Amino acid sequence: MADPTYNLNGGFKPTLKRFADLQGPDFFPTPRWATFALVENEKFTGDVWECACGDGAMSRVFEETGTRVISSDLYDRGYGEVGVDFLNPQRSADNIVTNPPYNCAEGFVASGVRHSKHKFALLLRLAFLEGANRASTIFSRTPPSRVWVFSERITFYPKGVDPKGSGTTAYAWFVWDKDAPGSTELKWLKPGYKARFA
Ligand SMILES: C[S@@+](CC[C@H](N)C(=O)[O-])C[C@H]1O[C@@H](n2cnc3c(N)ncnc32)[C@H](O)[C@@H]1O
């Protein structure tokens, strides 16, 4: 599928860091160290489906660790199966992991909780914890099992842009674990991932 960002916004501004791309498909590859921070703290049994895989930045980290990875995206980013809308998926997987588009993160939570057999992990802004609507829906009905807060800031850039400067937004891994339903445990990721897995 063609990427509508380029047409809707009248051209991409390649120097921008991540912004809330409320109309477009929101393509910002995840720095590999941020995925390693999850892999080193959560055990995934079985395969992992990267359901909004972009150019494969996250999928490659799981592949490096010997995990069987299924990769798909709604748009053609040059990696995985194309044209798969995660808001209406036709398959399930042992585990599902991704960094979703800002503009439909809630829909990704609903779909991921439903279609993962063991764990479902989303990289989201820490501020996703806030909000009256989410409090009375996601966090009261299907709260995550663990929230791993990053102690180092992640900076997202559009693909191909030279990383410069540091991020201003706090992020966390939100993990729904079918073997640990119920309340939410708040955990902190130790500093050092950025340097180790740059
Ligand atoms: C912020 S990027 C993250 C890419 C990749 N997960 C990573 O972490 O490097 C979000 C991705 O979601 C994809 N996307 C947007 N809407 C989608 C949908 N409904 N179903 C599947 N993928 C979608 C975009 O094409 C984009 O590649």
The ligand as a Gaussian input file, in Angstrom:
#p B3LYP/6-31G(d) Opt

LIG

0 1
 C        6.187000       4.256000      14.776000
 S        6.338000       3.161000      13.371000
 C        7.205000       1.794000      14.125000
 C        7.805000       0.797000      13.155000
 C        8.424000      -0.438000      13.827000
 N        7.440000      -1.107000      14.667000
 C        9.595000      -0.057000      14.686000
 O        9.423000      -0.069000      15.911000
 O       10.673000       0.262000      14.165000
 C        4.635000       2.586000      13.219000
 C        4.384000       1.633000      12.063000
 O        2.989000       1.275000      12.095000
 C        2.559000       1.039000      10.762000
 N        1.086000       1.055000      10.767000
 C        0.269000       2.143000      10.808000
 N       -1.010000       1.749000      10.902000
 C       -1.012000       0.384000      10.919000
 C       -2.027000      -0.621000      11.008000
 N       -3.318000      -0.281000      11.132000
 N       -1.659000      -1.935000      10.986000
 C       -0.357000      -2.281000      10.887000
 N        0.655000      -1.379000      10.795000
 C        0.338000      -0.066000      10.819000
 C        3.263000       2.141000       9.982000
 O        3.335000       1.851000       8.606000
 C        4.644000       2.179000      10.665000
 O        5.558000       1.356000       9.988000

